[in-house]
Amino acid sequence: QVQLAESGGGLVQPGGSLRLSCAASGSSFSVYEMYWYRQAPGQQRELVARISSSGSTSYADSVKGRFTISRDNAKKTVYLQMDSLKSEDTAVYLCNWGRSGLLYGSWGRGTQVAVSS
């Protein structure tokens, strides 16, 4: 089974930046799509970014132009670069994997992002 571990969250002021990492321990990382989700307290889990095995990307409208998803297949890691952060970005951020938009993995603990002055 593919195991994922998120890191890089923290407290940042509005307008600041963070880079999240998601490290995979399983095999065949390069053939999977990778996804970043977020979930704020009392709210539904939301897909914010995805990257295909070939490197194509897509984003939720709420983060488009501010967030960038990337992957390093040699390191089996997917990243989420978050710039121009807003208070509305405050959430637990989680990664997952799949194919053709279908999730294959289990949900982990995620990493907390708090945007506040």
N, C-alpha and C positions, 0 to 999 in steps of 0.2 A: 504494500500500500504506500502511496505517496504521502509523506508527512510534511507539513508546512509550519513555519514559525515566522510570525511578523515581529518587526522591531522598528524603532526610529521615531515613535510618537513622543509627544511631550506638550508642554505649554508654550505657546507662541503668541505674540501680539498681532492684532489685525494688520494685514499688509505684509506679514512675515512669511517665511518659507520653512518647509520641512521636507525631508526625503525619507520615505518609508521603504523598508526592505522586506521581502518575503523569501526566505530560504527554503528550498525543497531538499528532502533527503532521499527521495525515491529514485527510481529509474525512469528513463524515457522522458525526461523533463522537456526536451526540445520539441516533441511532437504534440504537446498539449497547448490549448489556449489557456491563458492566465487572466484572472479577473481580480479587481479590487472592488470590494463592497464597503459600505459604511452603515452604521446603525446608531442613531441618536436615541437617548432614553425615551421610552414610550412611543417610538416610531418604528415603522417597517424598515427592514433591511433594504438598502438601495444599491443598485449597481452603478458605480461611478466611472469605471474604465475597464477596457479589455484589450488584450493584445494576442494576436494569432501566432501560430507557430512560424509563420513567415514574416512576422513583424508588423503587420497592419494593425492599426489602433482605432478605437472608437471611445467616445466619452459621453457621459450624461451632459445635457445642456447646461446644468447648473455649475459644472466645473470646466467646460470647454474653454480653451484659451488660457487657463490658469494651471491645470494639472497636466502632467506628461507621464505616461506609462512606458516603461522600457523593460528589456530583459537581457540577461547575460547568460546564455546557455552553458558556457563553460563553467560558470559559477553556480548554475542551477538556481538563479535568483531573479526575481522580478522586482522592479522598483516603481514607486510612485513619487515623482517630484511635484510638490505642491507649492505654488507661488501665489502671491496676492491673497493670502488666506483671509477668510471672513469668519465672523462668529458663527454663521450658519454651517460652517464646515466642521464644527465641533461634533465628534462622534467617535465610536470605536471603529477602527478600520480593520477589515479582514480580507485575506486573500483566499482564492480557491482556484481550482483547475477543472478543465473539462474539454469537450469537443463540440463544435458547432453550436455553441451557446448553451449546452446542457451541462450542468454541474455534476462532477464525478466525486468530488472530495467531501470530507466532513468539515464542519466548522470548528475552528480553533478558538483560542482566547482573544486574538486580535491585539491591536495596539491603540492606546488612547491618544487622541488628538484633541487638545483644548485650545481654542482661539479666544483670547480675552485680554483686555487691557487692565 
